[in-house]
Amino acid sequence: MLEERMIALRTIDEENFEACIRLVVNVEEEFVDSVLYSLAEAWLYRDCMEVFAIYHTDQPIGFVSMYVGRENPQIINFLIDDAFQGLGYGTQAAALSIHYLQEKYQATRISLPVHVQNIEAQRFWMKQGFHLSDNIENGYLFMRRE
């Protein structure tokens, strides 16, 4: 478990699975994959993906999935439940996710896909030190942090 102030990344297990799949984000469906879809994807690619519930104290408030291959670590899906947005939790959880990849996988460069039309997410990640790249795949712009 990683913690920053009151925010922590915790493994998803049978205790928090139901709460995680009930997380709600009201954005365009193509902007953010559902937690259920991300969990299935992580199971399919279990050798190179990790998933975490984002907690505020003892309550799951978000979700992050990460590709943890040594060549190009990525934050694949990241969301904060609508009820907890705008409170700074996303910034803290993003910092924890970045730190996790840097510490556990010695990541010097981290990438993440953001839908080309999701300007709000692009702005959020730029505040976290990511920059836009020229790499666009299937409607997703890959942002990088080096």
DSSP file with accessible surface (Angstrom, degrees, kcal/mol):
  #  RESIDUE AA STRUCTURE BP1 BP2  ACC     N-H-->O    O-->H-N    N-H-->O    O-->H-N    TCO  KAPPA ALPHA  PHI   PSI    X-CA   Y-CA   Z-CA
    1    1 A M              0   0  142      0, 0.0     2,-0.4     0, 0.0     9,-0.2   0.000 360.0 360.0 360.0 132.3    0.0    0.0    0.0
    2    2 A L  E     -A    9   0A  48      7,-1.3     7,-2.2     2,-0.0     2,-0.4  -0.908 360.0-168.8-108.3 141.6    1.3    3.5   -0.9
    3    3 A E  E     +A    8   0A 113     -2,-0.4     2,-0.4     5,-0.2     5,-0.3  -0.973  21.1 179.4-134.7 144.6    0.0    6.6    0.9
    4    4 A E  E >  S-A    7   0A  61      3,-3.2     3,-2.8    -2,-0.4     2,-0.2  -0.924  74.4 -50.8-138.4 115.2    0.2   10.3    0.5
    5    5 A R  T 3  S-     0   0  188     -2,-0.4    51,-0.0     1,-0.3    -1,-0.0  -0.386 125.1 -19.3  53.1-116.3   -1.6   12.2    3.2
    6    6 A M  T 3  S+     0   0  104     -2,-0.2    51,-2.4    -3,-0.1     2,-0.4   0.350 120.7  93.4-100.8   5.2   -5.0   10.6    3.3
    7    7 A I  E <   +AB   4  56A   0     -3,-2.8    -3,-3.2    49,-0.2     2,-0.3  -0.830  50.1 172.0-103.1 138.1   -4.8    9.0   -0.2
    8    8 A A  E     -AB   3  55A   3     47,-2.1    47,-3.2    -2,-0.4     2,-0.5  -0.982  31.2-132.9-141.9 152.0   -3.6    5.5   -0.7
    9    9 A L  E     -AB   2  54A   2     -7,-2.2    -7,-1.3    -2,-0.3     2,-0.4  -0.943  33.6-177.6-101.7 125.1   -3.3    2.9   -3.5
   10   10 A R  E     - B   0  53A  59     43,-2.6    43,-3.1    -2,-0.5    -2,-0.0  -0.960  30.9-103.1-126.5 146.5   -4.6   -0.5   -2.4
   11   11 A T  E     - B   0  52A  95     -2,-0.4     2,-0.5    41,-0.2    41,-0.2  -0.292  38.2-117.4 -60.7 143.0   -4.7   -3.8   -4.1
   12   12 A I        +     0   0   27     39,-0.6     2,-0.2     3,-0.1    -1,-0.1  -0.739  50.3 151.8 -87.2 128.8   -8.2   -4.8   -5.3
   13   13 A D    >>  -     0   0   77     -2,-0.5     4,-1.7    -3,-0.0     3,-0.8  -0.749  62.7 -73.5-141.4-171.2   -9.4   -7.9   -3.6
   14   14 A E  T 34 S+     0   0  178      1,-0.2     4,-0.4    -2,-0.2    -2,-0.0   0.749 124.6  61.1 -67.9 -18.2  -12.7   -9.5   -2.7
   15   15 A E  T 34 S+     0   0  166      1,-0.2    -1,-0.2     2,-0.1     4,-0.2   0.840 120.9  19.8 -73.4 -35.4  -13.2   -6.9    0.1
   16   16 A N  T <> S+     0   0    6     -3,-0.8     4,-2.3    -5,-0.1    -2,-0.2   0.405  94.5 100.2-117.7   1.9  -13.2   -3.9   -2.1
   17   17 A F  H  X S+     0   0   74     -4,-1.7     4,-2.3     1,-0.2     5,-0.2   0.932  85.6  46.4 -55.6 -52.1  -14.1   -5.4   -5.6
   18   18 A E  H  > S+     0   0  107     -4,-0.4     4,-1.0     1,-0.2    -1,-0.2   0.915 112.7  49.9 -60.7 -44.0  -17.8   -4.4   -5.5
   19   19 A A  H  4 S+     0   0   31      1,-0.2     3,-0.3     2,-0.2     4,-0.2   0.884 110.2  52.3 -62.9 -37.7  -17.1   -0.9   -4.3
   20   20 A C  H >< S+     0   0    0     -4,-2.3     3,-1.4     1,-0.2    -2,-0.2   0.915 107.3  49.4 -66.4 -42.7  -14.5   -0.5   -7.1
   21   21 A I  H 3< S+     0   0   52     -4,-2.3    15,-0.2     1,-0.3    -1,-0.2   0.684 105.9  59.7 -75.3 -10.8  -16.9   -1.5   -9.9
   22   22 A R  T 3< S+     0   0  156     -4,-1.0    -1,-0.3    -3,-0.3    -2,-0.2   0.448  75.0 123.9 -90.9  -1.4  -19.5    0.9   -8.5
   23   23 A L    <   -     0   0   26     -3,-1.4     2,-0.4    -4,-0.2    12,-0.2  -0.354  51.8-147.7 -60.5 140.2  -17.3    3.9   -9.0
   24   24 A V        +     0   0   68     10,-0.1    58,-3.1     2,-0.0     2,-0.4  -0.947  23.2 173.8-121.1 130.3  -19.0    6.5  -11.2
   25   25 A V        -     0   0   34     -2,-0.4     2,-1.4    56,-0.2    56,-0.1  -0.977  20.1-151.8-133.4 119.4  -17.4    9.0  -13.6
   26   26 A N        +     0   0  132     -2,-0.4     2,-0.3     3,-0.0    -2,-0.0  -0.603  54.1 112.7 -94.0  75.4  -19.7   11.0  -15.8
   27   27 A V  S    S-     0   0   64     -2,-1.4    -2,-0.1     5,-0.1     5,-0.1  -0.856  81.1 -61.5-129.6 171.3  -17.5   11.6  -18.8
   28   28 A E    >>  -     0   0  113     -2,-0.3     3,-1.7     1,-0.1     4,-0.9  -0.256  49.7-123.6 -54.1 137.8  -17.8   10.5  -22.4
   29   29 A E  T 34 S+     0   0  172      1,-0.3     3,-0.4     2,-0.2    -1,-0.1   0.843 110.5  53.7 -57.1 -35.3  -17.6    6.7  -22.5
   30   30 A E  T 34 S+     0   0   81      1,-0.2    -1,-0.3     3,-0.1     3,-0.1   0.654  99.8  64.5 -76.9 -11.4  -14.7    6.6  -24.8
   31   31 A F  T <4 S+     0   0   36     -3,-1.7     2,-0.4     1,-0.3    84,-0.3   0.854 113.7  19.6 -77.3 -36.7  -12.7    8.9  -22.5
   32   32 A V  S  < S-     0   0   30     -4,-0.9    -1,-0.3    -3,-0.4     2,-0.1  -0.991  75.1-132.0-139.2 128.9  -12.4    6.5  -19.6
   33   33 A D        -     0   0   52     -2,-0.4    -3,-0.1    -3,-0.1    45,-0.0  -0.470  36.9-102.2 -73.1 150.5  -12.8    2.7  -19.5
   34   34 A S     >  -     0   0   67     -2,-0.1     4,-2.5     1,-0.1     5,-0.2  -0.300  26.1-116.8 -66.4 157.2  -15.1    1.3  -16.8
   35   35 A V  H  > S+     0   0    6    -12,-0.2     4,-2.7     2,-0.2     5,-0.2   0.923 116.8  54.6 -61.3 -41.9  -13.4   -0.3  -13.8
   36   36 A L  H  > S+     0   0   99    -15,-0.2     4,-2.2     1,-0.2    -1,-0.2   0.928 109.2  46.6 -59.7 -45.0  -14.9   -3.6  -14.8
   37   37 A Y  H  > S+     0   0  126      1,-0.2     4,-2.7     2,-0.2    -1,-0.2   0.931 112.8  50.2 -61.5 -45.0  -13.4   -3.4  -18.3
   38   38 A S  H  X S+     0   0    0     -4,-2.5     4,-2.6     1,-0.2    -2,-0.2   0.866 108.9  51.6 -63.6 -37.2  -10.1   -2.4  -16.8
   39   39 A L  H  X S+     0   0   29     -4,-2.7     4,-2.1     2,-0.2    -1,-0.2   0.909 110.9  48.1 -65.9 -40.6  -10.1   -5.3  -14.4
   40   40 A A  H  X S+     0   0   61     -4,-2.2     4,-2.5    -5,-0.2    -2,-0.2   0.926 112.4  49.0 -64.5 -41.8  -10.8   -7.7  -17.2
   41   41 A E  H  X S+     0   0   42     -4,-2.7     4,-2.4     1,-0.2    -2,-0.2   0.920 110.3  51.1 -63.2 -41.8   -8.0   -6.2  -19.3
   42   42 A A  H  < S+     0   0    9     -4,-2.6     7,-0.3     1,-0.2    -1,-0.2   0.868 110.1  49.7 -65.2 -35.7   -5.6   -6.5  -16.3
   43   43 A W  H >< S+     0   0  169     -4,-2.1     3,-1.4     1,-0.2    -1,-0.2   0.935 110.7  49.8 -66.8 -43.2   -6.5  -10.1  -15.8
   44   44 A L  H 3< S+     0   0  105     -4,-2.5    -2,-0.2     1,-0.3     3,-0.2   0.905 123.2  31.6 -61.2 -40.3   -6.0  -10.8  -19.5
   45   45 A Y  T >X S+     0   0  121     -4,-2.4     3,-2.5    -5,-0.2     4,-0.8  -0.161  78.8 142.7-109.2  38.6   -2.6   -9.1  -19.4
   46   46 A R  T <4  +     0   0  138     -3,-1.4    -1,-0.2     1,-0.3    -2,-0.1   0.685  62.3  65.4 -58.9 -20.3   -1.8  -10.0  -15.8
   47   47 A D  T 34 S+     0   0  162     -3,-0.2    -1,-0.3     1,-0.2    -2,-0.1   0.697 119.6  20.4 -74.5 -17.0    1.9  -10.6  -16.5
   48   48 A C  T <4 S+     0   0   35     -3,-2.5    20,-3.1    -6,-0.2    21,-0.4   0.250 111.3  75.7-138.5  14.8    2.4   -6.9  -17.3
   49   49 A M  E  <  - C   0  67A  19     -4,-0.8     2,-0.3    -7,-0.3    18,-0.2  -0.973  47.8-171.8-130.9 147.5   -0.5   -5.0  -15.7
   50   50 A E  E     - C   0  66A  38     16,-2.5    16,-3.1    -2,-0.4     2,-0.3  -0.978   6.8-160.7-132.7 146.8   -1.4   -3.9  -12.1
   51   51 A V  E     - C   0  65A  29     -2,-0.3   -39,-0.6    14,-0.2     2,-0.3  -0.955   7.6-175.6-128.8 148.4   -4.5   -2.4  -10.8
   52   52 A F  E     -BC  11  64A  18     12,-2.6    12,-2.3    -2,-0.3     2,-0.4  -0.995  24.7-128.6-141.6 146.8   -5.2   -0.4   -7.6
   53   53 A A  E     -BC  10  63A   0    -43,-3.1   -43,-2.6    -2,-0.3     2,-0.6  -0.751  27.7-133.8 -85.2 139.7   -8.2    1.1   -5.8
   54   54 A I  E     -BC   9  62A   0      8,-2.7     7,-3.6    -2,-0.4     8,-1.6  -0.888  28.7-163.6 -96.2 122.7   -7.5    4.7   -4.9
   55   55 A Y  E     -BC   8  60A  20    -47,-3.2   -47,-2.1    -2,-0.6     2,-0.5  -0.861  24.2-159.7-111.1 143.3   -8.6    5.3   -1.3
   56   56 A H  E >  S-BC   7  59A  38      3,-2.7     3,-2.5    -2,-0.4   -49,-0.2  -0.994  80.3 -47.6-112.7 117.4   -9.3    8.3    0.8
   57   57 A T  T 3  S-     0   0   60    -51,-2.4   -49,-0.1    -2,-0.5    -2,-0.0  -0.391 126.3 -22.1  49.4-113.5   -9.0    7.1    4.4
   58   58 A D  T 3  S+     0   0  132     -2,-0.2    -1,-0.3    -3,-0.1    -3,-0.0   0.167 120.0  91.6-108.6  19.6  -11.0    3.9    4.3
   59   59 A Q  E <  S-C   56   0A  96     -3,-2.5    -3,-2.7   -40,-0.0     2,-0.4  -0.949  73.6-127.3-119.3 128.5  -13.2    4.6    1.3
   60   60 A P  E     +C   55   0A  21      0, 0.0    -5,-0.3     0, 0.0     3,-0.1  -0.572  36.0 163.7 -70.2 126.7  -12.4    3.7   -2.3
   61   61 A I  E     +     0   0A   0     -7,-3.6    20,-3.5    -2,-0.4     2,-0.3   0.401  57.4   0.4-122.9  -4.4  -12.8    6.9   -4.4
   62   62 A G  E     -CD  54  80A   0     -8,-1.6    -8,-2.7    18,-0.3     2,-0.3  -0.954  57.7-125.9-168.2-173.0  -11.0    5.9   -7.6
   63   63 A F  E     -CD  53  79A   0     16,-2.3    16,-2.5    -2,-0.3     2,-0.3  -0.995  11.8-172.2-151.8 145.0   -9.1    3.5   -9.7
   64   64 A V  E     -CD  52  78A   0    -12,-2.3   -12,-2.6    -2,-0.3     2,-0.4  -0.994   3.5-167.4-142.3 136.3   -5.9    3.2  -11.6
   65   65 A S  E     -CD  51  77A   0     12,-2.6    11,-2.2    -2,-0.3    12,-1.3  -0.969  13.7-166.9-118.8 142.5   -4.5    0.5  -13.9
   66   66 A M  E     -CD  50  75A   0    -16,-3.1   -16,-2.5    -2,-0.4     2,-0.5  -0.989  22.9-138.8-133.7 138.0   -0.9    0.5  -15.0
   67   67 A Y  E     -CD  49  74A  73      7,-2.2     7,-2.2    -2,-0.4   -18,-0.3  -0.836  22.3-171.5 -86.6 127.7    1.1   -1.3  -17.6
   68   68 A V        +     0   0   14    -20,-3.1   -19,-0.1    -2,-0.5    -1,-0.1   0.100  29.3 139.2-117.1  25.3    4.4   -2.2  -15.8
   69   69 A G        -     0   0   13    -21,-0.4     3,-0.3     3,-0.3   -21,-0.1  -0.359  58.1-125.8 -65.6 146.0    6.6   -3.5  -18.6
   70   70 A R  S    S+     0   0  168      1,-0.2    -1,-0.1     2,-0.1    35,-0.0   0.781 103.1  59.7 -66.0 -27.3   10.1   -2.3  -18.3
   71   71 A E  S    S-     0   0  176      1,-0.2    -1,-0.2    36,-0.1    -2,-0.0   0.890 126.5  -0.6 -72.0 -39.6   10.3   -0.8  -21.8
   72   72 A N        -     0   0   32     -3,-0.3    -3,-0.3     2,-0.0    -1,-0.2  -0.485  69.9-157.8-154.7  75.5    7.5    1.7  -21.4
   73   73 A P        -     0   0    5      0, 0.0    38,-2.3     0, 0.0     2,-0.3  -0.296  22.3-173.5 -58.1 139.7    5.6    1.9  -18.1
   74   74 A Q  E     -De  67 111A  30     -7,-2.2    -7,-2.2    36,-0.2     2,-0.8  -0.984  35.2-134.4-138.5 147.5    2.1    3.5  -18.5
   75   75 A I  E     +D   66   0A   3     36,-2.1    -9,-0.2    -2,-0.3     3,-0.1  -0.918  33.3 179.1 -93.7 110.3   -0.8    4.7  -16.5
   76   76 A I  E     +     0   0A  38    -11,-2.2     2,-0.4    -2,-0.8   -10,-0.2   0.924  60.7  10.6 -85.5 -50.9   -3.6    3.1  -18.6
   77   77 A N  E     +D   65   0A  10    -12,-1.3   -12,-2.6   -45,-0.1     2,-0.4  -0.999  64.4 172.3-135.0 135.5   -6.8    4.0  -16.9
   78   78 A F  E     +D   64   0A  31     -2,-0.4     2,-0.3   -14,-0.2   -14,-0.2  -0.986   8.2 160.3-145.9 127.4   -7.2    6.6  -14.1
   79   79 A L  E     -D   63   0A  12    -16,-2.5   -16,-2.3    -2,-0.4     2,-0.4  -0.998  26.3-155.1-151.3 150.1  -10.4    7.8  -12.5
   80   80 A I  E     -D   62   0A  13     -2,-0.3   -18,-0.3   -18,-0.2     5,-0.1  -0.992  40.8-104.7-120.5 130.7  -11.8    9.5   -9.4
   81   81 A D    >   -     0   0   24    -20,-3.5     3,-2.3    -2,-0.4     4,-0.4  -0.202  30.8-115.6 -53.4 142.4  -15.5    9.0   -8.6
   82   82 A D  G >  S+     0   0   46    -58,-3.1     3,-1.3     1,-0.3    -1,-0.1   0.843 113.6  61.5 -50.3 -38.7  -17.6   12.0   -9.4
   83   83 A A  G 3  S+     0   0   74      1,-0.2    -1,-0.3   -59,-0.2    -2,-0.1   0.695 110.3  40.6 -65.7 -15.3  -18.5   12.6   -5.7
   84   84 A F  G X  S+     0   0   38     -3,-2.3     3,-0.8   -23,-0.2     5,-0.4   0.280  87.0 117.3-118.5  10.3  -14.8   13.1   -4.9
   85   85 A Q  T <   +     0   0   82     -3,-1.3    -4,-0.0    -4,-0.4    -3,-0.0  -0.439  68.3  30.5 -79.3 152.7  -13.6   15.2   -7.9
   86   86 A G  T 3  S+     0   0   84     -2,-0.1    -1,-0.2     1,-0.0    -4,-0.0   0.578  91.7  98.3  81.6  10.2  -12.3   18.7   -7.4
   87   87 A L  S <  S-     0   0  102     -3,-0.8    -2,-0.1     0, 0.0    -1,-0.0   0.304  99.9-103.7-111.5   4.8  -10.9   18.0   -3.9
   88   88 A G  S  > S+     0   0   35     -4,-0.0     4,-1.8     3,-0.0     5,-0.2   0.406  90.2 116.7  89.0  -2.4   -7.2   17.4   -4.9
   89   89 A Y  H  > S+     0   0   41     -5,-0.4     4,-2.9     1,-0.2     5,-0.2   0.866  71.6  55.7 -68.2 -35.7   -7.5   13.7   -4.5
   90   90 A G  H  > S+     0   0   14     -6,-0.2     4,-2.7     2,-0.2    -1,-0.2   0.918 106.9  50.0 -62.7 -41.4   -6.7   13.1   -8.2
   91   91 A T  H  > S+     0   0   67      2,-0.2     4,-2.3     1,-0.2    -1,-0.2   0.927 113.4  45.7 -63.4 -43.8   -3.5   15.1   -8.0
   92   92 A Q  H  X S+     0   0   21     -4,-1.8     4,-2.2     2,-0.2    -2,-0.2   0.922 114.1  48.2 -65.7 -42.2   -2.4   13.1   -4.9
   93   93 A A  H  X S+     0   0    0     -4,-2.9     4,-2.3     2,-0.2    -2,-0.2   0.883 110.4  51.8 -67.5 -37.3   -3.3    9.8   -6.5
   94   94 A A  H  X S+     0   0    0     -4,-2.7     4,-2.7    -5,-0.2     5,-0.2   0.933 109.3  50.5 -63.1 -43.7   -1.5   10.7   -9.7
   95   95 A A  H  X S+     0   0   36     -4,-2.3     4,-2.6     1,-0.2    -2,-0.2   0.906 111.0  48.9 -61.1 -40.7    1.6   11.5   -7.7
   96   96 A L  H  X S+     0   0    7     -4,-2.2     4,-2.6     2,-0.2    -1,-0.2   0.904 110.8  50.2 -65.1 -40.9    1.4    8.2   -5.9
   97   97 A S  H  X S+     0   0    0     -4,-2.3     4,-2.1     2,-0.2    -2,-0.2   0.924 112.6  46.4 -64.6 -44.0    0.9    6.3   -9.2
   98   98 A I  H  X S+     0   0    8     -4,-2.7     4,-2.4     1,-0.2    -2,-0.2   0.942 113.2  49.5 -61.8 -47.3    4.0    8.1  -10.7
   99   99 A H  H  X S+     0   0   83     -4,-2.6     4,-3.1    -5,-0.2     5,-0.3   0.904 108.0  54.5 -59.8 -42.1    6.0    7.4   -7.6
  100  100 A Y  H  X>S+     0   0   26     -4,-2.6     4,-2.7     1,-0.2     5,-0.6   0.938 110.4  45.1 -58.1 -48.7    5.0    3.7   -7.7
  101  101 A L  H  X5S+     0   0    0     -4,-2.1     6,-1.8     1,-0.2     4,-1.2   0.884 115.4  48.0 -65.5 -36.6    6.2    3.3  -11.2
  102  102 A Q  H  X5S+     0   0   70     -4,-2.4     4,-0.7     4,-0.2    -2,-0.2   0.919 119.3  37.3 -69.4 -43.2    9.4    5.1  -10.5
  103  103 A E  H  <5S+     0   0  122     -4,-3.1    -2,-0.2    -5,-0.2    -3,-0.2   0.942 125.1  34.2 -76.8 -49.9   10.2    3.2   -7.3
  104  104 A K  H  <5S+     0   0  107     -4,-2.7    -3,-0.2    -5,-0.3    -2,-0.1   0.859 134.8  24.1 -77.5 -33.6    9.1   -0.3   -8.1
  105  105 A Y  H  <<S-     0   0   35     -4,-1.2    -1,-0.2    -5,-0.6    -2,-0.2   0.265  96.9-123.5-117.7   9.3   10.0   -0.3  -11.9
  106  106 A Q     <  -     0   0  119     -4,-0.7     2,-0.3    -6,-0.2    -4,-0.2   0.844  42.7-175.0  51.1  38.2   12.7    2.4  -12.0
  107  107 A A        +     0   0   10     -6,-1.8    -1,-0.2     1,-0.2     3,-0.1  -0.482  23.4 173.1 -68.3 125.2   10.7    4.2  -14.6
  108  108 A T  S    S+     0   0  123      1,-0.3     2,-0.4    -2,-0.3    -1,-0.2   0.596  76.5  35.8-102.2 -20.4   12.4    7.2  -16.0
  109  109 A R        -     0   0   84     37,-0.2     2,-0.4    35,-0.0    -1,-0.3  -1.000  69.7-171.5-132.6 132.3    9.7    7.8  -18.6
  110  110 A I  E     - F   0 145A   2     35,-2.5    35,-2.4    -2,-0.4     2,-0.3  -0.984   5.2-166.3-124.6 135.9    6.0    7.2  -18.0
  111  111 A S  E     -eF  74 144A   0    -38,-2.3   -36,-2.1    -2,-0.4    33,-0.2  -0.785   5.8-176.9-115.1 161.6    3.4    7.4  -20.8
  112  112 A L  E     - F   0 143A   4     31,-1.8    31,-3.1    -2,-0.3     2,-0.4  -0.957  23.7-125.3-157.2 141.3   -0.4    7.5  -20.6
  113  113 A P  E     - F   0 142A  29      0, 0.0     2,-0.4     0, 0.0    29,-0.2  -0.727  26.4-179.7 -87.8 135.3   -3.1    7.5  -23.3
  114  114 A V  E     - F   0 141A   8     27,-2.6    27,-3.3    -2,-0.4   -82,-0.1  -0.999  37.3-105.7-132.1 131.4   -5.7   10.4  -23.2
  115  115 A H  E >   - F   0 140A  23     -2,-0.4     3,-1.9   -84,-0.3    25,-0.3  -0.292  30.6-123.4 -54.9 137.4   -8.5   10.6  -25.7
  116  116 A V  T 3  S+     0   0   53     23,-2.5    -1,-0.2     1,-0.3    24,-0.1   0.783 111.3  47.7 -58.7 -25.7   -7.6   13.4  -28.2
  117  117 A Q  T 3  S+     0   0  130     22,-0.3     2,-1.8     1,-0.1    -1,-0.3   0.517  84.9  95.2 -93.1  -4.0  -10.9   15.2  -27.4
  118  118 A N    <>  +     0   0   19     -3,-1.9     4,-2.0     1,-0.2     5,-0.1  -0.521  43.5 161.6 -89.8  75.2  -10.5   15.0  -23.6
  119  119 A I  H  >  +     0   0   75     -2,-1.8     4,-2.6     1,-0.2    -1,-0.2   0.866  69.7  58.9 -64.4 -37.0   -8.9   18.4  -23.2
  120  120 A E  H  > S+     0   0  146     -3,-0.2     4,-2.3     1,-0.2    -1,-0.2   0.927 108.0  45.5 -60.5 -44.0   -9.7   18.5  -19.4
  121  121 A A  H  > S+     0   0   20      2,-0.2     4,-2.7     1,-0.2     5,-0.2   0.904 110.4  54.3 -67.1 -39.0   -7.7   15.3  -18.8
  122  122 A Q  H  X S+     0   0   18     -4,-2.0     4,-2.1     1,-0.2    -2,-0.2   0.935 109.9  47.1 -60.3 -42.9   -4.8   16.6  -21.0
  123  123 A R  H  X S+     0   0  155     -4,-2.6     4,-1.9     2,-0.2    -1,-0.2   0.912 110.8  52.7 -63.5 -43.5   -4.7   19.7  -18.8
  124  124 A F  H  X S+     0   0   50     -4,-2.3     4,-0.7     1,-0.2    -2,-0.2   0.947 111.8  44.7 -56.7 -50.2   -4.8   17.6  -15.6
  125  125 A W  H ><>S+     0   0   15     -4,-2.7     5,-2.3     1,-0.2     3,-0.5   0.839 107.4  58.2 -69.8 -29.4   -1.8   15.5  -16.7
  126  126 A M  H ><5S+     0   0   85     -4,-2.1     3,-1.7     1,-0.2    -1,-0.2   0.906 102.6  55.0 -64.9 -35.8    0.2   18.5  -17.9
  127  127 A K  H 3<5S+     0   0  172     -4,-1.9    -1,-0.2     1,-0.3    -2,-0.2   0.748 103.7  56.8 -65.9 -20.9   -0.1   19.8  -14.4
  128  128 A Q  T <<5S-     0   0   25     -4,-0.7    -1,-0.3    -3,-0.5    -2,-0.2   0.305 131.2 -93.5 -92.3   7.8    1.4   16.5  -13.3
  129  129 A G  T < 5S+     0   0   43     -3,-1.7    17,-0.4     1,-0.3     2,-0.2   0.539  82.5 133.3  96.2   7.5    4.5   17.0  -15.5
  130  130 A F      < -     0   0    7     -5,-2.3     2,-0.3    15,-0.1    -1,-0.3  -0.586  37.3-157.2 -88.1 153.0    3.3   15.2  -18.6
  131  131 A H  E     -G  144   0A  86     13,-2.9    13,-2.6    -2,-0.2     2,-0.1  -0.920  23.7 -99.7-127.2 157.4    3.7   16.7  -22.1
  132  132 A L  E     -G  143   0A  80     -2,-0.3     2,-0.2    11,-0.2    11,-0.2  -0.391  37.4-163.4 -71.7 149.3    1.9   16.0  -25.3
  133  133 A S  E     -     0   0A  26      9,-0.6    -1,-0.0     2,-0.2     9,-0.0  -0.731  31.7-115.6-122.3 177.2    3.6   13.8  -27.9
  134  134 A D  E    S+     0   0A 167     -2,-0.2     2,-0.8     7,-0.1     9,-0.1   0.414  82.1 109.9 -90.3  -0.4    3.0   13.2  -31.6
  135  135 A N  E     +     0   0A  52      7,-0.4     7,-2.8     2,-0.0     2,-0.4  -0.700  40.5 168.6 -85.4 111.1    2.0    9.6  -30.9
  136  136 A I  E     +G  141   0A 101     -2,-0.8     2,-0.4     5,-0.2     5,-0.2  -0.991   5.3 176.8-124.0 126.6   -1.7    9.1  -31.6
  137  137 A E  E >   -G  140   0A  96      3,-2.6     3,-2.0    -2,-0.4    -2,-0.0  -0.992  67.7 -18.5-132.9 125.8   -3.2    5.6  -31.7
  138  138 A N  T 3  S-     0   0  159     -2,-0.4    -1,-0.1     1,-0.3     3,-0.1   0.844 129.7 -46.8  51.1  40.0   -6.9    4.7  -32.1
  139  139 A G  T 3  S+     0   0   29      1,-0.2   -23,-2.5   -24,-0.1     2,-0.5   0.527 115.1 116.0  84.0   4.6   -8.0    8.2  -31.1
  140  140 A Y  E <   -FG 115 137A  55     -3,-2.0    -3,-2.6   -25,-0.3     2,-0.4  -0.931  54.6-148.3-113.0 129.5   -5.7    8.4  -28.0
  141  141 A L  E     -FG 114 136A  15    -27,-3.3   -27,-2.6    -2,-0.5     2,-0.6  -0.786  18.1-134.8 -90.3 129.8   -2.9   10.8  -27.7
  142  142 A F  E     -F  113   0A  21     -7,-2.8    -9,-0.6    -2,-0.4    -7,-0.4  -0.803  18.9-161.8 -90.9 121.6    0.0    9.5  -25.7
  143  143 A M  E     -FG 112 132A   0    -31,-3.1   -31,-1.8    -2,-0.6     2,-0.4  -0.723   8.3-153.4 -97.1 152.9    1.4   11.9  -23.1
  144  144 A R  E     -FG 111 131A  30    -13,-2.6   -13,-2.9    -2,-0.3     2,-0.4  -0.961  15.4-165.2-132.4 148.4    4.8   11.5  -21.6
  145  145 A R  E      F  110   0A  71    -35,-2.4   -35,-2.5    -2,-0.4   -15,-0.1  -0.994 360.0 360.0-129.6 121.2    6.6   12.4  -18.4
  146  146 A E              0   0  149     -2,-0.4   -37,-0.2   -17,-0.4   -38,-0.0  -0.839 360.0 360.0-121.0 360.0   10.4   12.1  -18.4
